[in-house]
Amino acid sequence: MPELSDFEGLPVRQAGIEIPGAAGGLREAMKIDPQEFHKGDEVYVVLHCVTDKVRFDPIDRDDPTGDQRRVHVFSVEGATIVDGDLVREHIEAQREKIARARDREQGVGRLPTTDELERLDAEHEAGVHRDLVPGCPHCAEEAAAEAAEAGEPTPIGSRRGKGNA
């Protein structure tokens, strides 16, 4: 996961987006190209946005000097309804990334995809992995080396052999 820049010396651990008036971007489009939708219809909407503001909110409201959430406030410059075939692949890929991130947070292991391995490799080589990152082959090798130096058993995720790279 990419690192977020600190804000006034405070660590930024989350990011969010607000899009006030998102429906307004479709108001003009619906005037000139009205469409009828029914309950259960799936609709894909593409928004053209500009970042108007960036603010920082404490993740824990009781600890305003703790970790922060970077919130991007967008204004909608335009919007249109598009055929699902144009964006479905992107949406499904994002859903898969979200599901994998949730699994990692819950300690559920999955074999990384090729894209994930490439991203992890690039992040590791760029020095983004300050701590050992689950699923990163380079981090797994470091964990195995640390365990060997300490005389500990090799962590399962770092073992080479059947089913492992």
Sequence and secondary structure as in RCSB ss.txt:
>XXXX:A:sequence
MPELSDFEGLPVRQAGIEIPGAAGGLREAMKIDPQEFHKGDEVYVVLHCVTDKVRFDPIDRDDPTGDQRRVHVFS
VEGATIVDGDLVREHIEAQREKIARARDREQGVGRLPTTDELERLDAEHEAGVHRDLVPGCPHCAEEAAAEAAEA
GEPTPIGSRRGKGNA
>XXXX:A:secstr
      BTTB EEEEEEE TTTTHHHHHHHHHS     TT   EEEEEEEEEEEEEEESSTT TTS EEEEEEEE
EEEEEEE HHHHHHHHHHHHHHHHHHHHHHTT      HHHHHHHHHHHHTT  SS  TT HHHHHHHHHHHHHT
T    GGG  STT  
